Amino acid sequence: MRHRLPFSVHDLTGALWSLVSTTAGLGLAIWIVPGVRITSWWSVFLAALVVGVGDAVLRPLWRVVAGRAGVVGALVSGLAGQVLVAWLALTYLPGFETDDWGSVVAVLVLAAFFMAIGRWAIGASDNDYVIDNLLRRARRAQRTAARRAARSSSGRGGSEAGGPPGPPASPGTSGTPGTSGPSDGSPAPVPGSRPAGLLVVQLDGVARSTFDHAVQAGLAPNLARWISAGTHDLETWWARVPSTTPASQAGLLHGTSEHVPAFRWWDREQGRLVVTNHPADAARVEALMSDGRGLLAGGGVAVSTMFSGDAATNLLVMSRARAGLGPGQVFVHFFSSPFVLVRALVGTVGEFFKELYQGWQQAVRDVEPRVSRLGAYPVLRAVSNVVLRDLNTSLVAEQLVRGAPVVFVDLVDYDEIAHHAGPLRPEAMRALEGLDRVVGLLEQVAEVAPRRYEVVVLSDHGQSLGATFEQVVGRSFLDEVRRLMAIRPAPGVRRRRASGVRSAAGADSEAWGAVNTALNALGRDRGGRSGPGERDERGARGGRVLVGPDRDAAPTDAGELPEVAVVGSGNLGLVWFPRSPERLVGDEIRARWPALVPGLVANPAVGVVVVQENRPPEGDAPDVVAYGPSGSRHLVSGRVHGEDPLAAYGPRAAPDLLRAASLEHASDLLLVSSVDDAGLVHAFEGLVGSHGGLGGAQNEAILLHPASLRVSEEACEDVGGTRMLVGAEAVHRELVRWLEELGVRS
């Protein structure tokens, strides 16, 4: 039998390129750092070799450490291992003189910087270094499995011995994430027998029209290739009100979003704002939705999502943050691979200054509409768009190599930048280009994974452009509501300025979610917990640290309820009157604050105000009315008086608003901003690109799926003459059906 090498030409060239780039990076760094000196440049080549070998030798040890100490252990041991190997190489190899540890760390950081610059200069993908080692590992496992299968077939006298390589007998072949493949000498599956799997990649906030622009501009070459080759079909699905990430992910992952009326909302029973960016609140909401049969039930993996989908493995999942970031061993690759984390940190600094420059350019060119891009946002963008993106790529690739049956990951880069820059602005579209590269990298991993993965790419909603409510009116949404409540009080009622609470109208409210997930998960290793809804000595809800604009969204004393609670979810505005034990109806609101509803209807930034007009007997539908500046529409009967206020919002406006106004925690007043003929809206928070209500492209999400997995015609509804899936729940049902067709789920 012909002897087969344990490596391929691809592996060899990849390893050589890694060695050369590491040598060059180390050489330049050593030349600059005064604390490290060399007498022979060949020593640099040897040091680069030692760094690579040290990773391979020490990684099993780091996995043991991470298994005991969790993600923090993986981070600390990985960084310490890189510094230790570099220090040993630069101290004990011939030809080096090293002054101290600080010089070694400086060499590592500078080497990572020069290697990143080198990759950019030659046009290499900006983050494919994250999966290089995983790809080589998967290919070795594939060849090992092929040889094992060939020997086994030859021993049985079968006819497959000379066939093509089979799938790898690598970890995860059994279909259970995080478990090892066959270790008892049993034969690997024969060629072509790889079990199926499903990878779902969510491109957060990408509207259908935005995606089409990206394809036409050449910014999504990988996804465009799938479409042009006919391997995938592109569909549009309708994201109902509230068109937000929590509502859409609840529907996608758990098949219901009835407990999510907005991104944040007032809960009368708890007497506070519920914020899905808070891990404790996300966990409480998931407990209401989960039936144990979510999209990822049966051994699936959730990565960087709001809810778990009943996954067995949860990595950076908001609702499971109190249980930790996930198994520490799966983070070892990212934290211990030479220069991977360091290069990500170096890239983070570059992203920070890039954001400052791009924001300055918008101001210099007087681009309108625009919002401030200073404050904490540049740091937040830098961390989430480099470190978290690279970490997510690494985690998903690791799970594919392990053979997880279904993986769902949320990539937020585009959505976050589009909120601040605008949905079609150059920096937002470049972020979408970067996400296309991530999908291309995951495609490479899927090709050598132990499962035959079908890849679905979807979004949870789109985004719409427009000046903010405050920019149009000159006052914040809360201040406008307070002003109208104080006008002409009802006779005999002594009025004072209305006390109010609102969620912080920060453009980066959603983006803080990933940071809160990480901080809360890491915090589990730092001591005791508080009960749900309680605050510890640090002021953290549920015994956890909360950061970002929603930190103080809820009042600290439930006995002092505000008179009004005002929330903006994009161009969806919500108003509650918390001192009332039940939802107020139209006549009650008009009696207490006669100028409120008319004043909001007349506001130039407001298009529709939805009010429940009665409390019907149990079993009957309430009369819900949408008021506009020149008419009204009864959402149940469809009767219109004057001009239809929903005419500008499309054919789904009435059913969407009726559903939103009928949810358990629906607001007393529900508003949608005005929308012009170009689809420009006005966010009730500080967002130039927004979503949550109706108008523009925010409701038209994408579903790019394998052509072999068809969307059921019976599942679609007519939306303005186009048949499409309506609601994330409908997409969930299709995803589950596809899992059944693939044999992944029974």
C-alpha positions in Angstrom: 0.0 0.0 0.0 1.3 3.4 -0.8 2.4 5.4 2.2 0.5 8.6 2.9 2.1 11.6 4.5 0.5 12.8 7.7 0.2 16.3 6.2 -0.9 17.8 2.9 0.7 20.4 0.7 -1.9 22.9 2.0 -0.8 22.1 5.5 2.8 22.5 4.7 2.4 25.8 2.9 0.2 27.1 5.7 2.7 26.1 8.3 5.6 27.6 6.4 3.7 30.9 5.8 2.9 31.0 9.6 6.6 30.4 10.4 7.8 33.1 7.9 5.3 35.7 9.1 6.1 35.0 12.8 9.8 35.3 12.1 9.3 38.6 10.3 7.1 39.9 13.0 9.4 38.9 15.8 12.4 40.2 13.9 10.9 43.7 13.5 9.7 43.8 17.1 13.1 42.8 18.5 14.8 45.4 16.3 12.6 48.1 17.9 12.4 47.0 21.5 15.6 48.0 23.3 15.2 45.4 26.1 15.8 42.5 23.7 19.0 42.1 21.6 20.2 39.5 19.1 23.6 38.4 17.8 22.3 36.2 15.0 19.2 36.6 12.8 18.9 32.9 12.5 18.0 32.8 16.2 14.8 34.7 15.3 13.8 31.9 12.9 14.5 29.4 15.7 12.5 31.5 18.2 9.5 31.6 15.8 9.7 27.8 15.5 9.8 27.4 19.3 6.8 29.6 19.7 4.8 27.5 17.2 5.9 24.2 18.8 5.3 25.5 22.3 1.7 26.1 21.5 1.2 22.5 20.2 3.0 21.1 23.3 1.3 23.2 25.9 -2.3 23.4 24.6 -3.4 20.0 26.1 -2.2 21.4 29.5 -4.2 24.6 29.0 -7.3 22.5 28.2 -7.0 20.8 31.5 -6.6 24.1 33.3 -9.6 25.6 31.5 -11.6 22.5 32.3 -11.0 23.3 36.0 -10.8 27.1 36.1 -13.3 27.9 33.3 -12.9 30.7 30.7 -10.9 32.9 33.1 -8.5 30.0 33.4 -8.3 29.7 29.7 -7.6 33.4 29.3 -5.0 33.7 32.0 -3.2 30.4 31.2 -3.3 31.1 27.5 -1.7 34.5 27.8 0.7 33.3 30.4 1.7 30.4 28.2 2.4 32.7 25.2 4.5 35.0 27.4 6.3 32.0 29.0 7.2 30.4 25.7 8.4 33.7 24.2 10.4 34.4 27.4 12.1 31.0 27.3 12.8 31.4 23.6 14.3 34.9 23.9 16.2 34.1 27.1 17.7 30.6 26.6 18.0 30.2 22.9 21.5 31.1 21.6 21.8 34.6 20.1 19.4 36.5 22.5 19.8 38.8 25.4 16.6 39.8 27.3 16.4 42.4 30.1 13.0 41.7 31.7 9.5 40.4 31.2 8.2 43.7 30.1 10.5 43.6 27.0 9.1 40.2 26.1 5.5 41.4 26.3 6.4 44.4 24.2 7.9 42.1 21.6 4.8 40.0 21.5 2.5 43.0 21.0 4.7 44.6 18.4 5.1 41.3 16.5 1.3 40.9 16.4 1.0 44.4 15.1 3.5 43.9 12.3 2.0 40.5 11.4 -1.5 42.2 11.1 0.0 45.0 8.9 1.7 42.4 6.8 -1.5 40.5 6.2 -3.3 43.7 5.3 -0.5 44.6 2.8 -0.7 41.3 0.9 -4.5 41.4 0.8 -5.0 38.4 3.1 -8.3 38.0 5.0 -8.2 40.1 8.1 -9.2 37.3 10.4 -8.5 34.0 8.8 -5.5 33.5 11.2 -8.2 32.8 13.8 -9.0 29.4 12.2 -5.7 28.4 10.6 -4.8 25.9 13.4 -8.4 24.6 13.5 -8.4 24.0 9.7 -5.1 22.1 9.9 -6.4 20.0 12.8 -9.6 19.2 10.9 -7.8 18.2 7.8 -5.4 15.9 9.7 -8.3 14.3 11.4 -10.0 13.8 8.0 -6.9 12.1 6.5 -6.5 10.0 9.6 -10.1 8.9 9.3 -9.7 8.1 5.6 -6.7 5.9 6.3 -8.4 4.1 9.1 -11.5 3.5 6.9 -9.3 2.3 4.1 -7.4 -0.1 6.4 -10.7 -1.4 7.9 -12.3 -1.8 4.5 -9.2 -3.6 3.2 -9.2 -5.9 6.1 -12.8 -6.8 5.4 -12.1 -7.3 1.7 -14.4 -4.5 0.8 -14.2 -2.4 -2.3 -13.8 1.0 -0.7 -10.1 0.8 0.1 -9.1 2.8 -2.9 -11.8 5.3 -2.6 -11.6 9.0 -1.8 -10.9 10.2 1.8 -13.8 9.8 4.1 -14.9 12.1 6.9 -12.7 12.6 9.9 -13.1 10.5 13.1 -12.5 13.7 15.0 -14.2 15.0 18.1 -17.9 15.3 17.6 -18.4 12.4 15.1 -21.0 11.0 17.5 -23.1 14.2 17.0 -22.8 15.3 20.6 -21.0 18.6 21.0 -17.8 18.5 23.1 -17.4 14.7 23.0 -14.7 12.7 21.4 -15.0 10.6 18.3 -14.6 6.9 18.2 -11.6 5.8 20.4 -12.3 2.0 20.4 -10.8 1.3 17.0 -14.2 1.2 15.3 -14.1 2.2 11.6 -15.0 5.7 10.6 -17.9 6.3 8.3 -17.4 5.4 4.7 -17.0 8.2 2.1 -20.1 10.2 1.5 -21.7 9.0 4.8 -21.1 12.1 6.8 -24.2 12.9 8.9 -25.9 16.2 8.2 -25.7 19.3 10.3 -27.0 22.9 10.1 -25.2 26.1 10.7 -27.3 29.2 11.1 -25.5 32.6 10.8 -27.5 35.7 11.8 -26.3 38.9 10.2 -27.8 41.3 12.7 -29.8 44.2 11.3 -29.3 43.5 7.5 -32.3 44.5 5.5 -33.1 42.8 2.1 -32.4 46.1 0.2 -29.1 46.5 2.1 -28.0 43.0 1.3 -28.9 43.6 -2.4 -26.7 46.7 -2.4 -23.8 44.8 -0.9 -24.0 42.1 -3.5 -24.2 44.6 -6.3 -21.2 46.6 -4.9 -19.1 43.4 -4.6 -19.0 43.6 -0.8 -20.4 40.1 -0.3 -18.5 37.9 -2.8 -19.0 34.7 -0.8 -22.7 35.0 -0.4 -23.1 36.3 -4.0 -21.2 33.2 -5.2 -23.7 31.0 -3.5 -26.6 32.8 -5.2 -25.1 32.9 -8.6 -24.0 29.2 -8.4 -27.6 28.2 -7.6 -26.6 26.5 -4.4 -28.6 28.9 -2.3 -31.9 30.8 -2.7 -32.5 34.3 -1.3 -35.9 35.0 0.3 -37.3 38.0 2.2 -39.2 37.5 5.4 -41.2 40.1 7.3 -40.0 41.0 10.8 -43.2 42.0 12.7 -43.5 44.8 15.2 -41.5 45.0 17.4 -38.8 44.5 14.9 -36.0 44.1 17.4 -33.3 41.5 18.1 -34.9 40.1 21.3 -38.3 39.6 19.7 -36.9 38.1 16.5 -34.4 35.8 18.3 -37.2 34.7 20.7 -39.2 33.7 17.6 -36.3 32.2 15.7 -34.9 30.2 18.6 -38.0 29.3 20.7 -40.9 29.7 18.2 -42.7 32.4 20.2 -42.1 36.1 20.9 -45.4 36.9 22.7 -43.4 37.8 25.9 -41.2 40.4 24.2 -43.2 43.6 23.4 -40.0 45.7 22.8 -36.3 45.8 23.6 -37.3 47.0 27.1 -40.7 47.4 28.7 -42.5 48.2 31.9 -43.6 45.2 33.9 -46.5 46.2 36.2 -46.3 43.0 38.2 -42.6 43.6 39.0 -42.9 47.4 39.2 -39.9 48.1 37.0 -38.4 48.2 33.5 -37.5 44.8 32.1 -34.4 45.2 29.9 -33.3 42.3 27.7 -29.8 43.5 27.9 -29.7 42.4 31.5 -28.8 38.7 31.9 -31.3 38.2 34.7 -34.1 39.6 32.7 -33.2 37.7 29.6 -33.2 34.5 31.7 -36.6 35.3 33.1 -38.1 35.9 29.7 -36.6 32.7 28.3 -38.1 30.7 31.2 -41.5 31.9 30.0 -40.9 30.9 26.4 -38.9 27.7 26.6 -40.6 24.4 26.3 -37.4 22.4 26.0 -37.9 21.9 22.3 -36.3 25.1 20.9 -34.4 25.2 17.6 -31.1 24.1 19.3 -32.6 21.3 21.4 -30.9 17.9 21.1 -27.3 18.9 21.4 -27.2 22.2 19.6 -24.9 25.2 20.2 -25.8 28.9 20.7 -23.0 31.5 20.2 -23.5 35.2 21.2 -27.3 35.1 21.2 -29.9 36.7 23.4 -31.6 33.4 24.2 -30.4 29.8 24.2 -32.9 28.0 22.0 -32.6 25.2 24.5 -29.0 24.5 23.4 -26.9 22.0 25.2 -23.8 24.3 24.8 -24.2 28.0 25.4 -21.3 30.3 24.6 -21.6 34.1 25.3 -25.4 33.7 25.6 -27.2 36.5 27.4 -29.9 34.4 29.1 -27.3 31.9 30.3 -24.6 34.4 31.4 -25.2 33.6 35.1 -24.0 30.1 34.4 -20.8 31.3 32.8 -19.5 32.0 29.3 -19.5 28.3 28.4 -17.1 25.3 28.7 -13.6 26.8 29.3 -11.9 24.2 27.0 -13.6 25.6 23.8 -11.9 29.0 24.5 -8.4 27.6 24.7 -7.8 27.8 20.9 -8.5 31.6 20.9 -6.6 32.4 24.0 -3.6 30.2 23.7 -2.8 30.2 19.9 0.3 32.3 19.3 -0.6 35.9 18.7 -4.3 35.3 18.0 -5.6 37.2 21.0 -2.8 39.6 20.9 -3.5 40.4 17.2 -7.2 40.8 18.0 -6.3 43.3 20.8 -4.0 45.2 18.4 -6.7 45.3 15.8 -9.1 46.6 18.5 -6.9 49.7 19.0 -6.9 50.2 15.2 -10.7 49.9 15.1 -11.0 52.5 17.8 -9.0 55.1 15.9 -10.8 54.2 12.7 -14.1 55.0 14.3 -12.8 58.3 15.5 -11.7 59.1 12.0 -14.9 58.0 10.3 -17.1 60.0 12.8 -14.9 63.1 12.3 -15.3 62.7 8.5 -19.1 62.6 8.8 -18.9 65.9 10.8 -16.5 67.5 8.4 -18.6 66.6 5.3 -21.8 67.7 7.2 -23.5 64.4 6.5 -27.1 64.5 7.5 -28.8 62.9 9.4 -26.1 62.0 11.9 -25.6 61.5 15.6 -22.7 61.8 17.9 -20.2 59.0 17.7 -18.1 59.9 20.7 -18.4 58.8 24.3 -18.1 55.1 25.0 -19.1 54.0 21.5 -15.7 54.0 19.9 -14.4 51.6 22.6 -17.5 49.5 22.3 -17.2 49.2 18.6 -13.5 48.4 18.8 -14.1 45.5 21.2 -17.2 44.0 19.6 -16.1 44.4 16.0 -12.6 42.8 16.5 -12.2 40.8 19.7 -15.8 39.5 19.8 -16.0 38.9 16.1 -12.7 36.9 16.1 -13.8 35.1 19.3 -17.2 34.2 17.7 -15.4 32.9 14.6 -13.1 30.8 16.7 -16.0 29.4 18.8 -18.2 28.5 15.8 -15.3 26.9 14.0 -14.4 24.8 17.1 -18.0 23.6 17.3 -18.1 22.6 13.6 -14.9 20.7 14.0 -16.4 19.0 17.1 -19.4 18.0 15.0 -22.3 19.8 16.8 -25.5 18.9 15.0 -26.8 22.5 14.8 -25.0 25.8 15.5 -26.6 29.3 15.7 -24.4 32.4 15.9 -25.3 36.1 15.9 -22.8 38.5 14.3 -23.6 42.1 15.3 -20.9 44.1 13.6 -23.1 45.7 10.9 -26.1 46.5 13.1 -24.0 48.3 15.7 -22.2 50.5 13.1 -25.3 51.1 11.1 -27.1 52.5 14.3 -24.4 55.2 14.5 -23.3 55.8 10.9 -26.5 54.9 9.0 -27.6 51.7 7.3 -26.1 52.4 3.8 -23.2 54.6 4.9 -19.7 53.3 3.7 -18.5 52.2 7.2 -21.6 50.1 7.7 -21.3 48.5 4.3 -17.6 47.7 5.0 -18.7 46.0 8.2 -21.0 43.8 6.1 -18.1 43.0 3.9 -16.2 41.8 6.9 -19.1 39.5 7.9 -19.1 38.0 4.4 -15.5 37.1 5.0 -16.4 35.4 8.3 -19.1 33.4 6.5 -16.4 32.4 3.9 -14.1 31.2 6.7 -16.8 29.1 8.3 -17.6 27.6 4.9 -14.0 26.4 4.7 -14.3 24.8 8.2 -17.6 23.2 7.2 -16.0 21.5 4.2 -13.6 19.5 6.5 -16.0 19.0 9.5 -17.2 15.6 10.5 -20.7 16.6 9.5 -22.0 17.7 6.1 -23.2 21.2 7.1 -25.9 23.1 5.3 -25.5 26.8 5.9 -28.4 29.2 6.4 -27.7 33.0 6.6 -30.5 35.2 7.9 -31.1 38.5 9.6 -33.4 39.3 12.4 -34.7 42.7 11.0 -33.4 45.5 8.9 -32.7 49.2 9.6 -34.2 52.5 8.5 -32.5 55.9 8.2 -33.7 59.1 9.7 -33.1 62.1 12.0 -34.0 61.3 15.6 -37.2 62.5 17.4 -35.2 64.9 19.5 -33.5 66.4 16.4 -36.9 67.0 14.8 -38.8 68.3 17.8 -36.0 69.8 19.9 -36.9 67.8 23.0 -36.5 64.2 24.1 -39.4 61.8 23.9 -39.8 61.8 27.7 -39.7 65.6 27.9 -42.4 65.9 25.2 -44.6 63.4 27.0 -44.1 65.3 30.3 -44.9 68.6 28.7 -48.1 67.4 27.2 -49.2 65.7 30.5 -48.8 69.1 32.3 -51.1 71.0 29.9 -54.7 71.8 31.0 -55.2 69.2 33.8 -58.6 67.8 34.4 -60.9 69.9 36.7 -60.4 69.4 40.4 -57.1 67.5 39.9 -54.0 69.2 41.3 -51.2 68.6 38.9 -47.4 68.9 39.2 -44.6 68.0 36.7 -45.0 64.4 35.9 -42.3 62.2 37.3 -41.0 59.8 34.8 -38.6 57.0 34.0 -37.2 56.1 30.6 -34.7 53.7 29.2 -31.5 55.5 28.4 -31.8 56.6 24.8 -28.3 55.5 23.9 -27.5 54.5 20.3 -25.4 51.7 21.7 -27.9 50.2 24.0 -28.1 46.9 22.1 -24.4 46.7 21.6 -23.8 46.8 25.4 -25.5 43.4 25.5 -22.4 41.4 24.6 -20.3 43.3 27.2 -22.9 42.7 29.9 -23.0 39.0 29.0 -19.2 38.7 29.3 -19.0 40.7 32.6 -21.9 38.8 34.2 -20.5 35.4 33.1 -17.0 36.2 34.3 -18.5 37.5 37.5 -19.7 34.0 38.5 -16.2 33.2 39.5 -16.0 36.2 41.8 -18.3 35.3 44.7 -21.9 34.9 45.7 -25.0 35.7 43.9 -28.1 37.8 44.7 -31.5 36.6 44.0 -33.4 37.6 40.8 -34.2 41.3 40.8 -32.1 42.1 43.9 -29.1 44.4 44.1 -25.8 43.6 45.7 -23.4 45.9 47.4 -22.0 47.1 44.1 -25.5 48.2 42.8 -25.6 45.3 40.3 -29.0 43.6 39.6 -29.1 39.9 40.4 -25.6 40.2 42.0 -24.0 41.1 38.7 -22.2 44.1 37.2 -24.2 46.0 34.7 -22.7 48.6 32.4 -24.0 50.8 29.6 -26.9 53.2 29.3 -29.5 50.7 30.6 -27.7 50.2 33.9 -30.1 52.3 35.9 -33.2 51.7 33.8 -35.3 50.6 36.7 -36.1 52.6 39.9 -34.3 51.3 43.0 -37.4 51.6 45.2 -40.4 49.7 43.8 -42.6 51.6 46.3 -42.0 54.9 44.5 -43.5 54.3 41.1 -43.1 57.0 38.5 -46.1 58.6 36.9 -45.0 57.7 33.4 -42.5 55.3 31.9 -41.3 56.2 28.4 -39.3 53.8 26.2 -38.0 54.1 22.7 -37.3 51.0 20.6 -36.1 52.6 17.4 -39.0 54.4 15.8 -41.4 52.5 18.1 -42.4 54.7 21.1 -44.0 53.2 24.2 -45.7 55.0 27.1 -46.9 53.3 30.3 -48.6 54.8 33.4 -47.1 52.6 36.1 -49.2 53.9 39.0 -52.3 52.4 37.4 -52.6 48.6 38.3 -53.9 47.9 34.8 -53.6 49.3 31.4 -55.4 52.6 30.9 -57.9 52.9 28.1 -58.6 55.9 25.9 -61.2 57.8 27.9 -59.2 57.4 31.1 -56.1 58.8 29.5 -58.0 61.7 28.0 -59.7 62.5 31.3 -56.4 62.6 33.2 -54.2 64.2 30.5 -56.5 65.8 27.9 -53.6 67.2 25.8 -51.5 64.1 25.7 -52.9 62.0 22.8 -53.9 65.0 20.6 -50.5 66.6 21.2 -48.6 63.4 20.2 -50.8 62.9 17.1 -50.0 66.5 16.0 -46.3 66.1 16.6 -44.4 66.3 13.3 -42.1 63.3 14.3 -45.1 61.1 15.2 -47.1 59.3 12.5 -49.5 57.0 14.5 -50.6 56.7 18.1 -52.3 53.4 19.0 -54.8 53.4 22.0 -57.0 50.6 23.4 -60.4 52.3 23.7 -62.3 49.9 26.0 -62.1 46.9 28.3 -64.4 44.3 26.7 -65.8 41.3 28.5 -63.5 38.3 28.7 -63.2 36.6 25.4 -64.1 39.6 23.3 -61.5 41.7 21.4 -60.9 45.2 22.6 -61.4 48.1 20.3 -57.9 49.3 19.4 -57.6 52.5 17.4 -54.7 54.0 15.5 -54.8 57.8 15.4 -53.1 59.9 12.8 -53.0 63.7 12.1 -55.9 63.5 9.7 -57.9 60.4 10.6 -58.1 57.1 12.5 -58.4 53.4 11.9 -60.0 50.8 14.0 -57.5 47.9 13.9 -60.0 45.1 14.6 -62.9 46.1 12.3 -60.8 48.0 9.7 -63.1 51.0 9.8 -61.4 54.2 8.7 -62.5 57.8 9.6 -60.9 60.5 7.5 -57.5 59.6 6.0 -56.1 56.2 6.9 -53.1 56.9 9.2 -51.5 53.5 8.2 -51.5 54.1 4.5 -47.8 55.0 4.5 -46.7 52.0 6.4 -47.6 49.2 4.0 -50.1 46.3 4.0 -48.8 44.7 7.3 -49.2 47.8 9.4 -52.7 47.0 10.8 -52.2 43.4 11.8 -48.7 44.1 13.2 -49.8 47.0 15.4 -52.9 45.1 16.6 -50.7 42.2 17.6 -48.2 44.5 19.3 -51.0 46.3 21.2 -52.4 43.0 22.4 -49.3 41.6 23.9 -49.1 40.8 27.7 -47.0 43.8 28.6 -48.2 46.2 25.9 -47.9 49.9 26.6 -50.8 52.2 27.4 -49.8 54.3 24.3 -48.0 52.8 21.3 -46.4 55.2 18.8 -44.8 54.8 15.5 -42.8 57.7 14.1 -43.8 59.5 10.8 -42.3 58.1 7.6 -41.8 59.9 4.4 -41.9 58.7 0.8 -38.1 57.8 0.9 -38.7 55.6 3.9 -37.0 57.9 6.4 -38.2 57.5 10.0 -37.5 59.2 13.4 -36.1 57.1 16.2 -37.4 57.8 19.7 -33.8 57.3 20.9 -30.4 58.5 19.7 -30.2 56.4 16.6 -29.6 57.5 13.0 -30.2 54.0 11.9 -33.1 52.3 13.8 -35.5 49.4 13.9 -38.4 48.3 16.1 -41.5 49.8 14.4 -42.6 50.3 10.8 -41.3 52.3 7.9 -38.4 52.0 5.5 -36.4 48.8 5.2 -36.5 47.7 8.9 -39.1 45.0 8.5 -37.7 43.3 5.4 -35.2 40.7 6.7 -33.2 38.1 4.6 -33.3 34.3 4.5 -30.5 32.8 2.4 -30.9 29.0 2.5 -29.7 26.0 0.5 -31.7 25.4 -2.6 -32.3 21.8 -1.5 -34.2 23.1 1.5 -37.3 24.8 0.2 -39.5 27.3 1.9 -43.0 25.9 2.2 -45.5 27.8 0.1 -48.2 27.1 2.6 -46.1 28.8 5.3 -46.0 32.1 3.3 -48.4 35.0 3.3 -49.1 37.8 0.8 -47.3 41.0 1.7 -47.9 43.7 -0.8 -48.1 41.2 -3.7 -45.1 39.2 -2.6 -45.3 35.8 -0.9 -43.0 35.6 2.1 -42.7 34.2 5.6 -44.3 36.6 8.2 -42.8 36.7 11.7 -39.8 35.0 13.2 -42.0 32.2 14.4 -42.7 31.2 10.8 -39.0 31.1 10.1 -38.5 29.0 13.2 -41.0 26.4 11.9 -39.1 26.2 8.6 -35.8 25.8 10.3 -37.2 23.0 12.4 -38.7 21.3 9.3 -35.3 21.5 7.6 -33.6 19.9 10.6 -36.1 17.1 10.3 -35.5 16.7 6.5 -31.8 16.5 7.1 -32.3 13.9 9.8 -30.7 16.0 12.4 -33.9 16.1 14.4 -36.8 13.7 14.6 
